[in-house]
Amino acid sequence: MEAPTDALYDYIIVGGGTAGCVLASRLLEHHPNLSVLVIEAGSDVTNHPHVHKPLESANLHFSDIDFKYFTTPQVHLDGKPRYACGVKALSGAVTINSGTTAMAPTVWKQHGFKGPMHTASVSSSGRHYPLRETILNAWKGVGLKQIPDANNGAPQGVAELVENRRDGLRQLTSVAYPLKGVHVMTDSFVSRIILSDGTLGKVATGVELVGGRQLNVKASGEVLLCAGAYRSPQVLMLSGIGDKRILAGHSIPLQVDLPSVGQHFHDHQMIFRYWKLRHPEKGLAMGSSNFADPAFEKGNPMDWLATTTVPKDGLKAAIAKDEHSTTVDDDHVLIKGQRSHLEFNVLYAAFGAEQIGLEIPVDGTSIMSYCMACLPTSRGSISLESTDPTAPPIIDPNYYATEADRFVMREGWRMMSRLMLETPQGKDLVSDEILPEGYQCLSSDATDNDIDARIHIGGVSCYHPAASCSMGKVVDSSCKVFGVEGLRVVDASVIPVPLAAHYQSPVFALAEQAADIIIADKRG
């Protein structure tokens, strides 16, 4: 439903991704007479040939629904840019991502809640992978206990993978959260938020599209910015909301001086390793003619999600270096409560090895593993490349910049080595690590420098960008932008600190909570 000419809206939502669709659907569900407009830069992908089947998501990276962002050269890695997927589609990141529901909120039908999104464990989907018990026993061999549920608030251990799937198919946000009655504009870029002077400061009165068309809200209306952690700060800065020095550098008139816009940015970094199977003829991995159960198409080729903390004394020493402190006590935010610092998985496939200069065929002879650092302390930024709203922003996650991050990732590397090279199950399963030229296989007692050298070439994004419009610095606890009436930001950009989670789930929860807050404010 396209926006009619000269209409006034109760809510204009900039960005039809996860948060935008949830907000639009919930607002109209509670108040059917509201006029709600969603403006999305991408298209409606409901009928896209590769969206619905999980195993076809690899075809979507670098496709027409991907902005194909790259970071700045990462100076604490190997000095090269990293790919940063940015989804350009109605429904947002759920069209591409893995659908792993680490830390599931109440939208999931998992803990007795009645939300619209469904989840399925590997076994409940009918997938019976031949390496299931082997990998579980290997995890037990490195000291992890099996736990029944990684989404119950106590995730440390090894638990069965749970994915956001229904009958083996991806669930699009715009379908699970119906947009009936919502005006939706696709393939449309917002160039800026229109601001006017109010009694207490600036007031958001609408938006301007690329090309100059303006769309406005009613006197009591609001603009809800849901463009994601890359684009939301960009839109704010293009609207004159941000650091006055950055805006002046682009000749953008200052409307509200908010120096934290685009700052405090973080992302989860991960590393992949690749392994040669001893007995590929057994049909253990994707690409083998014997790895052919039709049920395998219902989700990602893996069984278990492992979550661990890291040794406390080593982490304290790393934090002390970063904070120039002589002591770090047990109440430190990264220490207290046995924080979950690392996530691991073993996948029965091999892909993405091009990052480290390898070409590994998907022929059933190889598998891969990954570790993800869940609570990074490195902070980066999102900034403006130009005043062109269709141009990519400057993305700098500043990966691997702190001693704490380096300590955690090294511990993750060592854990992967113990799992695959030192347990009986790992030794029986793989014959060798598949290595980039000039590097050697590193065991768990490898030096920090040797491990760093591998992480420098292989560290990549887990596509969990956040905090570029942080709550407490850019928005308040109701997601209202400081200094502007009628403007909120609702997406991962407001998450102020890293979460040990895959961010799809928290963003659903955030949008649900924001909808409740907005509805309550409307009643008030």
N, C-alpha and C positions, 0 to 999 in steps of 0.2 A: 504494500500500500504506500504509494509515494506521497510526499508532503504536498498538500494543496497550497496554492499561491496565497500569500498574505495571511495564512492562518496563525493564530496565537496558541501556544502549547502550555500545558501545565508543567511538562518536563521535556527537555531536550536531552537525550542521552548521546554523548559523543563516544562511539565505539560499540559495535554490536558483538563483542566477544562474550566470554563467560559471564563477567559481572554485568555487562550491559543488558544481556538477554534476561538474566535473572531479575534485575531491577525492573525492567519494562513489564515482564510477565507478572511479577508480584504486585507492582503498583496498580496495574489494571485489574488484577484479580480482586484486590481489596476495594478499589473505587472504579467500577466499570465506566463511569462517565468521564473519567479523566482523558485528556488528550495527551498522548505520549508519542514522541518522535525518536526513533533510533537512527543515527547516521553512521554508516559503516563504510570504511574505505574499500573493503573487498566485496566479493559477490556472495550470493546465496549458493552454497555448495551441496545442498540437499541431494542433488542428482549427480554429483561428481563421481566419476567411475572408481576412484581409489580411496574415497573417504571412509567408507563404512566397514571394510574388512581390515582388522588390525594389522595383519601381516603385509598389507599394501601401503602402510604409512611411509615406508622408505621412499616410495615414488613421489611423495608430496614435498619432501625437502628439495629446495631449488626449483619448485614448480611454480605455476601461475598463482598459487595461493600462499606463497612465501615471499616476504619482503627481501629475503636473501641478505640480511645484514651481516656485516663483519665488524669486529671490534677494532680498536686501534692496535698497533703493534704492542704486544704484551712484554714489557721490559723485564719482568721478573720471571718470565719463561724463556723462550728462545728468540724473543724479539719479533715474532711474527703475529699477524692478526689471527683471530679465531672466528669461526662461523658462529653467528648468533641468530638462530631461527626467529623470525617474526611473522606470525600468521596474519594473513590478509583474507579474512573470510568471516561471514556471518556465523556465529557460534564460537569463534575464537580458537584458542589453543587446543580444544578437545578434538578438532578436526585432524590434528597431526600427532599429538603426544602419545606416549605409551599407555596412558590410562592407569598407571599404578596409583593405588589409593593409599599411600602411606600417610597416616593421620587423617582418617576419614571423618568429616563433619556430619551433622545431622541430616544432610540431604541424601545420604546413602541408605539404602534399604539393607543394612547390615547388622545393626544393633537394636533392631526392633522399631526403628523410626520409619516414618511413612513419607519420605521425600520422593521426588520424581525420578531421581537417578538410581540406577540399579548397579549392584556389584556382583562379581562372581569370582570365586576362588578357582585355582587351576583344576582341582579335582571335581568341583561342582560343575565345571563346564565339560567334563568328560574327557579331559586331556590326561593321558597316562604315559608320561615320558619315560623312556627306558633308563635314564640316569637319575630318576627321582631319589631312590634310596641311596645311591652312591654319593650324591652331592650332600644329602642330609647327614649321612654318617661322616663325611669329610668335615662338615661344619662341627659336628660333635667332637671330632678328633682334635680340633683346635680349641676346644673348651667352651663352645657355645651350647646353650641348652635350647631344646625345642620348646617353643611357646605356642599357645593355641591361636593367638590373635595379635598381630602387630599394630592394630588400630584401637587398642583398648587403653592407651595412655602409658603402657609399660612395654615398649617395643624391643628392648634389648634381648637378643637371642636370635633364633632362626624360626621364621614363621612362613606358612604357605602364602604365596603371592596372591593378592586380591586386586582385581582390575575393574575399572569402570566400563563394564560391558553388559549388554542384554542379549541373550541368545547368541553370544559370540560376535555381536556387531557393535560398532561404536555408537554412542548416544550423542547426538548433536544437541547442544544447549538450546538452540532455537526451536527444537522439536520437543524435548523433554519439558521445557518451560515455554508453553505455547505463546505465540505473539499475535494471536487473534485480536483484532481491534487496535493493534499498535501500528502506527505509521512507520514504515521502514524505508530508508533510502540507502541503497547499496552503491558501490563504486563511486563514493562521494567523500572527498577530503574536506575537513574543517580547517580553515586557515587561521582562525582566531576566535576567541570568545569576545563578544561585544560587551564592553563595560561602560557604565555611566556613573555619575556622581550621586551618592546617596547621603543620608543624614549621618551615617556612622562610617562612611568610607565608600568604597566602590561597590557597585551592584552589577551582577551579571544579568543582562537583558536578552541575550540570544547568542547566536553564532553566525559567523560568515564563512561561506564555502569558498573553495577555490573557484575563481570565476566571478566572485563578488556578490553572489546571491546571499541575502540575509534572512535568517529565520529567527523568530523571536518568541519569548515566553511571556505569559500573562504577568500582571503586576505581582502576583503571589507565586509565580512559577520559579523553577530552578533549572540550571544547567548541571548535568551530572556527567563528569568527565571519566570515561572508562576505557581509555585508549591504550592502557597497558604501561608497563614500567619503562618502555622506550619512548613511546609517543606522548603519554600524558604530560611529562615535564616539558617536552618540546612544544606542545600546544600552549601550556601556561606561559612559557618564555615568549613565544610568538605573539601572545596576547598582552605582553608587557608586565607579566608577573614573574619575578625572579630576581637574580642578582643584578643590581643596577650596572655593575661593571661589565658583565657579560652582555646585557642588553645594549649598552652604549656601544660596544664593539660591533654590533650589527645595526646600529641606528634605529633601534626599536624604542619608542617612547615609553618611559617608565610609568606604570600604573600602580603597582604595589611592589615594594622592595622586600622580596623574600629570598635571601641569599641561599637558603637550603634547597631550593628547587633544583633538581638534577644532581644533588649531592647525596652522600651516604649510600650510594648505590652498591648493592651486593648481588652476587650470583653464586650458585653452587658449582664448584669445579669438580670434575671427575677425570678418571684415567682408565683406559682400557688396556687389557693384556690379552694375548692370543696364544692358543695352545694347540699342539698337534696331537690328535687322538692316536692311541696305540692300535685300536681295533675299529677303524671306521666302517669295516664291512658289517658291523653289527647294527648299523642304522641308528646311530646315536645323535645325529645332528642334521639340521636343515641342509638340503642338497643331496642327501643320500636317497636312493630309490627305495630304501627300506624304512625311511623316516616319513611314512606316507599316510598315517591315520588322518582321516578327514577332520577329526576333532581338533587336530593341531592348528587348524586355521582359525580357531576361535579366540586366540590370544597370543601373547608373546611367548617365545620358546624358552621357558624357564619355569622353575618350580618354587624356589625359595627366596625370601628376602631376609638378609642378615643385617642386624644392627648392633653396633658395639660402642663402648666408650673407648678411651685411650688411657695409658698409664698416667696416673695423677702427678707423680713427681716430675716426669719429663715435661708434661704440659705446663706445670707451674714454672719450671725453669724457662720455658719458651715465653710464657706470658710476662715473666719478670724482665726478660730482655726487651720485649716490645714496650712495656710500660715503664722501663727504666726504674724498676723497683727492686729492693733487696729481698723482699718476701711477698708471697702471694698466699693468702689464707684460704681455708676451705669454703668460705662464703663467697668467693669470687663467682661471678655469674657463669663462667665457663667450667667451673669445678663442682659447684654445689648440686647435689642431687644425682650424681652419676649421669651427667649429660650424655646424650646420644650423639657422638661426633662423627661416626662413620656408618655408611650403608654399603652393602656388597650384594652382588648377584653373579651367578654363573648362567650364561646364555648358551643354548644349544645351537649356536650359529656363529658366524664370524662376519662382521661388517664394520665399516668405518675405519679400516686400517690404513687408508690413504693418508690420514693425518701424520702417521709416522713413516711414510714412504713405503708401505707394504701393499701388495696386491694379492689378496687372499681370495681364491675362488670359493663361492658358496657351493661346495661339492660334497659336504658331509664329512670331510676329513679334519675339520677344525672346530673348536669352540672358543668362547671368549669369556672374560670376567671383567667386572668393573668395581671400582670403589668410588664413593662420592663423599666429599667433606661436607658435613651437614651444617656446621656452625662457623662459617668463615669469619675472620676478623678483618680481612682485607676489604677496603672500601674504595670504590671507584666513582665514576660520574657519568652523567648524560648531559651533553651540551649541544649547542647549535652548530651545524656545519654552515648553514646559510639561512636566509629568511624564506626560502622556498618550503612550504609545508609538505610538499610531496617528497622532498629529499630526505634521506636517512639522517637521523641525529648522529652525533659523535658518541660512540659507545665505548667506555673504558672501564671494564670490571676490575682492573688492577689485580689480576689473579696472582696469588702466591707471594704477596708483598710482605707478609708478617711471619715472624718466627713461629708463632702459634700455628698458622696454616701449614707451614712447612713441616713442623713436627707431626701434625695430624695426618697429612698426606703420606709422609714416610711410614708412619705406623700402619696406614692402610695398605701400602705397598708390601710391607713385611707380612701382614696378615694374608694377603693373596699368595705370597710365596710359600708360607707355611701350608696353606690350604692345598695348593696344587702340586708343590714339589716335595713336601715333607710328611704328609699323611699317607698311610697305606693306600687309601682310596685314590688320592691324587696321583700317586706314583703309578698305580695300575691303570689309571685312566689316560694320562697324557705321557708322551715320550719326550717332548721338548717344548720349550716356549718358542714361538715364532718371532724372530727378532729383527729389528731394523738393522741395516748394514752398519757395521762398526761398533755394535753394542753386544754385550754378553748377558746371559741369563743371570739374574741377581737373586740370591737366596735371602732368607730372612735376616742373616747377619751381614748383609752388604753395608757398605759405608753410606753415610748421609750424602756425600758428594756424588757417589755412583747412582743412588736413587734419584737425587735431584736432577741429574743429567737426563734420566728417562722421563721424569715428570716434565722437565722443561720442553721436551719435544712432543709429549703426548697429552699434556693437560688440556682439557677442553671444557666447554660449557655443558651443563646439564639442562640448560634452557629454563632456569628458574630465576629470572631477573626480578628484582624487587627494590623497594626502599627509596626510590628516586623522588618521591613526594611524601616523605616519611610522616607518619602520624606523630604529633608532638612538635614537629618542626615546620611542616607545610600545611597540614590539616589538623583539626582537633579530633576528639574521640568520636564525634558524629560525622567525620569525614568532610567537615566544612573547611574551605580554604581560608586561612587567616587573612583578614583585611578585605574580604570580598563577601558580600551578601549574595545568597542565591546561587552559590557555586560549591559543589562538592567533587571530590575525587574518590572513586570507588573502584579499585583494582589492586593488583599486587604492588603497585608503586607506593602504597601507603603502609605496607608491612614494615615496621620500623627496624626490626632486628631479624637475623636469620632464624628460620624454623627448621627443625629436623623433620622435614616433610617434603613431599612433592607438592608444588604450590597450586595445582589444580584444586585440590580439596580445600585448602584454606581460602582460596578465592571464592569458591561457592559459598562457604560459610560466611565470609566477609560480606558478600553481596546480599545474602539472606538477612544478616543482621542489619546492614545498612537500609534495606527495604523496610524492615520493622521500625527503624529509627525515623526514616522519612515519613512513613505512614503515621506514626505517633505525632510527629511535628505537624503534620497536616491537620490532624484532629485538634491539636492544641491551638 
